Amino acid sequence: MSIRRTRSVRHVAVLIESSLGYGRGLLEGIARYSCERGNWVLYFELRGLEPFPLWMHDWKGDGILVSFPSWQVTPTLLTKGAAVVDLNGSLTPSGLPQVDTDNTEVARLALEHFWERGIRHFGFCGLPRGEWPLMDQRGEAFAGQVKAAGCSCSLFAWPARHQTETDWKREVEEIAAWLKGLPKPVGVLAYFDDRGYQVLNACRHAGLTVPEEVAVLGVSNDTLLCSMCLPSLSSIDLNAEQIGYTAAAYLDRQMHGGMPLRSRLILPPRGVVARRSTDVLATDDADLAAALRFIRERACDGIRIDDVLREVAISQRALERKCHAFLGRTPKAELLRVQMTCARELLIDSNLSIKEVAQRCGFHNKETYFSNVFYRQHGIWPTAYRRCSRHGSGSAGE
């Protein structure tokens, strides 16, 4: 009778906040990996971002998964002699392995989302400079994308952190004053959903309408928080569960004597989850608005531009002229953009075959054609895109 060999038990500390949806997503990914692949004892407590848990000072184990807002905890972590993976970018000066999201892609998705709604003025509402490097990078990436598009982006200039119970109220007032001074309509990207919630409150404080004057987009897609907002908050889904799962796999490799494949692993976000806070088309042209809404609602049904023209009763030449002036692309390109957005989401979120993905996106019985179109649009084949989205891509310093 054969005896099945089991992996030795590993003791893993999980220092990740559980108060927000993003942290809970990371935890779900870690738990899934532990159940499927690990043989771990997890040390974890329900917690916010801070403070550093007292029990860690005496803890001894094999690995640490940490998403902590301050690099100052690094010396304490390093004295443990355990493998460490950083999940939020605050510990990067230490050179510890890092798994996180692709901020360049977050910025691209945000700009595309605003741009296709006709918004040409932009703002980013983050944190005081230097408080969280990953968020500094997010704001810089968004401002860079906006500048490349020929527009300008206002970065909210946070004052020093207030240390009183009225912090939240004062911050709302400061954001409201900033919003009043921005040209309208404006698209504001908030660094995370909790800041997006605050921006929406600031809009009410300032008497600004959402989304007509200020369209607000958050990051992390905390479904509870987004639904509590008024209006409901659009947000970029960072694929937190997959980030947590991948970080756990990275840690497992280290704990078993392997070196990290890369110093930093970045995973693409799933995409934008659109809700009422960005439900606007900043145009007074009723025909154009109707055509774009029809395309966005029906693109994956396999419609053609002729179907759009019948729906709106507009000439092809007029539609092309208006669409190009508003979006900078043709109606056909807009239809293809919607189809490719759906394709990317299905490749990340589902296990559908490429043929099934093609059919869902309106490429009926055209699997090869779909793959060729996807490659021309993204420079990567659908199967490779799915693999990269689940296992990450490297960055400088691999």
C-alpha positions as CSV (number, residue, x, y, z in Angstrom):
1,M,0.0,0.0,0.0
2,S,1.4,3.4,-1.0
3,I,1.6,6.2,1.5
4,R,0.7,9.6,0.2
5,R,3.3,12.2,1.1
6,T,2.0,15.4,2.6
7,R,3.5,18.8,2.6
8,S,4.8,20.1,6.0
9,V,2.5,22.5,7.8
10,R,3.5,26.2,7.4
11,H,2.6,28.9,9.8
12,V,1.5,32.1,8.0
13,A,0.7,35.5,9.4
14,V,-1.9,37.5,7.4
15,L,-1.7,41.2,8.2
16,I,-4.5,42.5,5.9
17,E,-7.4,44.8,6.8
18,S,-10.9,43.3,6.7
19,S,-13.0,46.4,7.0
20,L,-13.1,47.2,3.2
21,G,-14.1,45.1,0.2
22,Y,-10.6,45.1,-1.3
23,G,-9.0,43.6,1.8
24,R,-11.8,41.0,2.0
25,G,-11.1,40.1,-1.6
26,L,-7.4,39.6,-0.9
27,L,-8.4,37.4,2.1
28,E,-10.7,35.3,0.0
29,G,-7.9,34.6,-2.5
30,I,-5.5,33.7,0.3
31,A,-8.1,31.4,1.9
32,R,-8.8,29.7,-1.5
33,Y,-5.1,29.1,-2.1
34,S,-4.6,27.7,1.4
35,C,-7.6,25.3,0.9
36,E,-6.5,24.2,-2.6
37,R,-2.7,24.1,-2.4
38,G,-1.3,24.9,1.0
39,N,-1.1,23.1,4.3
40,W,-1.1,26.3,6.3
41,V,-2.0,27.5,9.8
42,L,-3.2,31.0,9.3
43,Y,-2.7,33.7,12.0
44,F,-5.3,36.4,11.4
45,E,-7.6,38.8,13.2
46,L,-10.4,41.0,11.9
47,R,-8.8,44.4,11.7
48,G,-8.6,47.8,10.1
49,L,-5.5,49.2,8.4
50,E,-3.7,50.1,11.7
51,P,-2.3,49.6,14.3
52,F,0.4,46.9,14.0
53,P,-1.0,43.9,15.9
54,L,0.7,43.3,19.3
55,W,0.7,39.5,18.9
56,M,3.1,39.8,16.0
57,H,6.0,40.9,18.3
58,D,6.2,37.4,19.8
59,W,5.0,35.5,16.7
60,K,7.3,32.9,15.1
61,G,6.4,31.3,11.8
62,D,7.3,30.6,8.2
63,G,5.6,33.3,6.1
64,I,3.9,36.7,6.2
65,L,1.3,38.2,3.8
66,V,1.1,41.9,4.5
67,S,-0.9,44.8,3.2
68,F,0.0,47.6,5.6
69,P,-0.1,51.4,5.0
70,S,3.4,52.2,6.4
71,W,6.9,51.0,5.5
72,Q,7.9,51.6,9.1
73,V,6.8,48.1,10.0
74,T,9.4,46.6,7.7
75,P,12.2,46.3,10.3
76,T,9.9,44.3,12.6
77,L,8.9,42.0,9.8
78,L,12.4,41.4,8.7
79,T,13.5,40.3,12.2
80,K,11.1,37.4,12.0
81,G,13.2,35.5,9.5
82,A,10.1,34.5,7.6
83,A,9.3,34.9,3.9
84,V,7.3,38.1,3.3
85,V,5.1,39.3,0.4
86,D,3.9,42.9,0.2
87,L,0.4,43.4,-1.2
88,N,0.1,47.1,-1.2
89,G,3.4,48.7,-2.2
90,S,4.2,50.4,1.1
91,L,7.1,48.1,1.9
92,T,8.8,48.5,-1.5
93,P,11.9,50.4,-0.3
94,S,12.9,47.2,1.5
95,G,13.0,45.3,-1.7
96,L,10.6,42.7,-0.5
97,P,8.6,40.7,-3.2
98,Q,5.5,42.6,-4.1
99,V,2.2,41.5,-5.8
100,D,-0.3,44.3,-6.6
101,T,-2.4,45.8,-9.3
102,D,-1.4,47.5,-12.6
103,N,-1.9,51.2,-12.0
104,T,-1.1,52.1,-15.6
105,E,-4.1,49.9,-16.7
106,V,-6.2,51.4,-13.9
107,A,-5.5,54.8,-15.2
108,R,-6.2,53.8,-18.8
109,L,-9.5,52.3,-17.9
110,A,-10.5,55.4,-15.9
111,L,-9.7,57.8,-18.7
112,E,-11.4,55.6,-21.3
113,H,-14.5,55.4,-19.2
114,F,-14.7,59.2,-18.8
115,W,-13.7,59.9,-22.4
116,E,-16.4,57.8,-23.9
117,R,-18.9,59.8,-21.9
118,G,-17.7,63.0,-23.5
119,I,-15.8,64.3,-20.4
120,R,-12.7,66.3,-21.2
121,H,-11.8,67.8,-17.8
122,F,-10.3,65.6,-15.1
123,G,-9.3,65.4,-11.5
124,F,-7.7,62.9,-9.1
125,C,-8.5,62.8,-5.4
126,G,-5.9,60.8,-3.5
127,L,-3.9,61.1,-0.3
128,P,-1.2,63.5,1.0
129,R,1.9,63.0,-1.1
130,G,4.2,60.3,0.2
131,E,1.6,58.7,2.5
132,W,1.1,55.7,0.3
133,P,3.5,55.2,-2.7
134,L,1.1,53.0,-4.6
135,M,-1.6,55.7,-4.6
136,D,1.0,58.3,-5.6
137,Q,1.7,56.1,-8.6
138,R,-2.0,55.8,-9.4
139,G,-2.5,59.6,-9.5
140,E,0.7,60.1,-11.6
141,A,-0.4,57.4,-14.0
142,F,-3.9,58.9,-14.4
143,A,-2.4,62.4,-14.9
144,G,0.0,61.1,-17.4
145,Q,-2.7,59.4,-19.4
146,V,-4.8,62.5,-19.4
147,K,-1.8,64.6,-20.5
148,A,-1.1,62.2,-23.4
149,A,-4.7,62.7,-24.5
150,G,-4.1,66.4,-24.7
151,C,-6.0,67.4,-21.6
152,S,-5.1,68.5,-18.0
153,C,-5.7,66.8,-14.7
154,S,-6.1,68.6,-11.4
155,L,-4.5,66.6,-8.5
156,F,-6.2,67.5,-5.2
157,A,-3.5,69.2,-3.0
158,W,-4.1,67.6,0.4
159,P,-3.0,69.7,3.4
160,A,-1.3,68.0,6.3
161,R,-3.4,65.3,8.0
162,H,-5.7,66.6,10.6
163,Q,-5.6,64.8,14.0
164,T,-9.0,65.5,15.3
165,E,-12.4,63.8,15.2
166,T,-13.6,66.4,12.7
167,D,-11.0,65.2,10.0
168,W,-13.7,63.7,7.8
169,K,-15.9,66.8,7.9
170,R,-13.0,69.1,7.2
171,E,-11.7,66.9,4.3
172,V,-15.2,67.0,2.7
173,E,-15.2,70.8,2.9
174,E,-11.8,71.0,1.4
175,I,-12.7,68.6,-1.5
176,A,-15.9,70.6,-2.1
177,A,-13.9,73.8,-2.4
178,W,-11.6,72.1,-4.9
179,L,-14.5,70.7,-6.9
180,K,-16.1,74.1,-7.2
181,G,-13.0,75.5,-8.9
182,L,-12.8,72.8,-11.6
183,P,-14.2,73.3,-15.1
184,K,-17.4,71.3,-15.8
185,P,-18.3,68.7,-16.6
186,V,-15.4,67.0,-14.9
187,G,-14.5,63.3,-14.3
188,V,-12.9,62.7,-10.9
189,L,-11.0,59.5,-10.2
190,A,-10.8,58.7,-6.5
191,Y,-7.9,56.6,-5.3
192,F,-10.2,54.1,-3.6
193,D,-13.9,53.7,-3.1
194,D,-13.9,55.2,0.4
195,R,-12.5,58.4,-1.1
196,G,-15.1,58.2,-3.9
197,Y,-17.8,58.1,-1.2
198,Q,-16.2,61.2,0.3
199,V,-16.1,63.0,-3.1
200,L,-19.8,62.3,-3.6
201,N,-20.6,63.8,-0.2
202,A,-18.4,66.8,-1.1
203,C,-20.5,67.3,-4.3
204,R,-23.7,67.5,-2.2
205,H,-21.9,69.9,0.2
206,A,-21.0,72.1,-2.8
207,G,-24.4,71.9,-4.5
208,L,-22.9,70.1,-7.6
209,T,-24.9,67.5,-9.5
210,V,-23.7,64.0,-10.1
211,P,-23.0,62.9,-12.8
212,E,-24.0,65.9,-14.9
213,E,-21.4,68.3,-13.4
214,V,-19.1,65.9,-11.7
215,A,-18.8,62.2,-12.7
216,V,-17.1,60.2,-10.0
217,L,-15.2,56.9,-10.4
218,G,-13.8,54.9,-7.5
219,V,-11.3,52.0,-7.4
220,S,-11.7,48.5,-5.9
221,N,-15.5,47.9,-6.5
222,D,-16.4,47.5,-2.8
223,T,-20.0,46.5,-3.7
224,L,-21.4,47.3,-0.2
225,L,-19.9,50.8,-0.1
226,C,-20.7,51.5,-3.8
227,S,-24.3,50.7,-3.3
228,M,-24.5,52.8,-0.1
229,C,-23.4,55.9,-2.1
230,L,-26.0,58.3,-3.5
231,P,-25.9,58.0,-6.4
232,S,-24.3,54.6,-6.5
233,L,-20.6,54.7,-7.2
234,S,-19.0,53.4,-10.4
235,S,-15.7,51.7,-9.7
236,I,-12.8,49.8,-11.2
237,D,-12.7,46.2,-10.0
238,L,-9.0,45.4,-9.2
239,N,-9.5,41.6,-9.2
240,A,-8.5,41.5,-5.5
241,E,-9.2,37.8,-5.0
242,Q,-6.8,36.8,-7.8
243,I,-4.2,39.2,-6.3
244,G,-4.5,37.5,-2.9
245,Y,-4.4,34.0,-4.5
246,T,-1.3,34.9,-6.6
247,A,0.5,36.4,-3.5
248,A,-0.2,33.3,-1.5
249,A,1.3,31.2,-4.3
250,Y,4.3,33.5,-4.4
251,L,4.8,33.1,-0.6
252,D,4.4,29.3,-0.9
253,R,7.2,29.2,-3.4
254,Q,9.5,31.1,-1.0
255,M,8.6,29.0,2.0
256,H,9.7,25.9,0.1
257,G,13.1,27.2,-0.8
258,G,12.3,28.8,-4.2
259,M,13.2,32.4,-5.1
260,P,10.6,34.8,-6.3
261,L,10.2,34.7,-10.1
262,R,10.1,38.5,-10.1
263,S,10.7,41.2,-7.6
264,R,7.3,42.7,-8.5
265,L,4.2,41.0,-10.0
266,I,1.4,43.1,-11.3
267,L,-2.1,41.9,-12.3
268,P,-4.5,43.8,-14.5
269,P,-7.9,45.0,-13.1
270,R,-11.0,43.3,-14.3
271,G,-12.5,46.5,-15.6
272,V,-15.0,49.2,-14.8
273,V,-18.3,48.4,-13.1
274,A,-20.5,51.3,-14.3
275,R,-23.1,52.7,-11.9
276,R,-25.1,55.9,-11.7
277,S,-22.2,58.2,-10.6
278,T,-20.8,58.1,-14.2
279,D,-24.1,57.5,-16.1
280,V,-23.8,60.5,-18.4
281,L,-23.2,61.4,-22.0
282,A,-21.9,65.0,-22.0
283,T,-23.4,65.9,-25.3
284,D,-26.5,67.9,-26.3
285,D,-26.8,65.9,-29.5
286,A,-29.8,63.6,-29.0
287,D,-29.1,61.6,-32.2
288,L,-25.5,60.9,-31.1
289,A,-26.5,60.0,-27.6
290,A,-29.1,57.6,-28.8
291,A,-26.7,56.0,-31.3
292,L,-24.0,55.5,-28.6
293,R,-26.4,54.1,-26.1
294,F,-27.7,51.6,-28.7
295,I,-24.1,50.5,-29.5
296,R,-23.2,50.1,-25.9
297,E,-26.3,48.1,-25.1
298,R,-26.4,45.9,-28.2
299,A,-22.8,45.6,-29.5
300,C,-22.5,42.0,-28.2
301,D,-25.7,41.0,-30.0
302,G,-23.8,41.0,-33.2
303,I,-25.3,44.3,-34.5
304,R,-23.8,46.2,-37.5
305,I,-23.7,49.9,-38.2
306,D,-26.7,49.5,-40.5
307,D,-28.7,48.5,-37.4
308,V,-27.6,51.6,-35.6
309,L,-28.6,53.8,-38.5
310,R,-32.1,52.2,-38.6
311,E,-32.5,52.7,-34.9
312,V,-31.6,56.3,-34.9
313,A,-32.6,57.4,-38.4
314,I,-29.4,59.2,-39.2
315,S,-27.2,59.1,-42.2
316,Q,-23.9,57.1,-41.9
317,R,-21.9,60.2,-42.9
318,A,-23.5,62.3,-40.2
319,L,-23.1,59.7,-37.5
320,E,-19.4,59.2,-38.4
321,R,-18.8,62.9,-38.3
322,K,-20.5,63.3,-34.9
323,C,-18.9,60.3,-33.4
324,H,-15.4,61.2,-34.5
325,A,-15.8,64.7,-33.2
326,F,-17.1,63.4,-29.8
327,L,-15.0,60.3,-29.2
328,G,-12.2,60.6,-31.7
329,R,-13.1,57.4,-33.4
330,T,-15.7,56.0,-35.9
331,P,-19.0,54.3,-34.9
332,K,-17.5,51.0,-36.1
333,A,-14.4,51.5,-33.8
334,E,-16.8,52.2,-30.9
335,L,-18.8,49.1,-31.5
336,L,-15.5,47.1,-31.6
337,R,-14.3,48.7,-28.4
338,V,-17.4,47.6,-26.5
339,Q,-17.0,44.1,-27.9
340,M,-13.4,43.9,-26.8
341,T,-14.2,45.2,-23.3
342,C,-16.7,42.4,-22.9
343,A,-14.1,39.9,-24.3
344,R,-11.4,41.0,-21.7
345,E,-13.9,40.6,-18.9
346,L,-15.0,37.2,-20.0
347,L,-11.4,36.0,-20.4
348,I,-10.5,37.1,-16.9
349,D,-13.7,36.1,-15.1
350,S,-14.9,33.0,-16.8
351,N,-13.6,29.6,-18.0
352,L,-15.5,29.8,-21.2
353,S,-13.7,28.5,-24.3
354,I,-12.4,31.1,-26.8
355,K,-15.2,30.0,-29.1
356,E,-17.8,30.7,-26.4
357,V,-16.2,34.1,-25.6
358,A,-16.3,35.0,-29.3
359,Q,-20.0,34.1,-29.5
360,R,-20.9,36.1,-26.3
361,C,-19.2,39.2,-27.8
362,G,-21.1,39.0,-31.1
363,F,-18.6,37.1,-33.2
364,H,-21.0,34.3,-34.0
365,N,-19.2,31.2,-35.6
366,K,-16.1,33.4,-36.1
367,E,-13.6,32.1,-33.5
368,T,-10.5,32.6,-35.7
369,Y,-11.7,36.1,-36.8
370,F,-12.3,37.0,-33.2
371,S,-8.8,35.9,-32.1
372,N,-7.2,37.9,-34.9
373,V,-9.2,41.0,-34.1
374,F,-8.3,40.6,-30.4
375,Y,-4.6,40.3,-31.3
376,R,-4.7,43.4,-33.6
377,Q,-6.4,45.4,-30.8
378,H,-4.2,44.3,-27.8
379,G,-1.0,42.8,-29.3
380,I,-1.6,39.5,-27.5
381,W,-3.7,36.4,-28.3
382,P,-6.9,35.8,-26.2
383,T,-5.4,32.6,-24.6
384,A,-2.2,34.5,-23.6
385,Y,-4.2,37.4,-22.3
386,R,-6.2,35.0,-20.0
387,R,-3.0,33.4,-18.8
388,C,-1.3,36.7,-18.0
389,S,-4.4,38.1,-16.3
390,R,-4.4,35.2,-13.9
391,H,-0.6,34.8,-13.3
392,G,0.6,38.4,-13.6
393,S,3.3,40.2,-15.5
394,G,6.6,41.4,-14.3
395,S,8.0,44.9,-14.0
396,A,11.4,46.5,-14.1
397,G,13.8,44.8,-11.8
398,E,12.7,41.3,-12.5
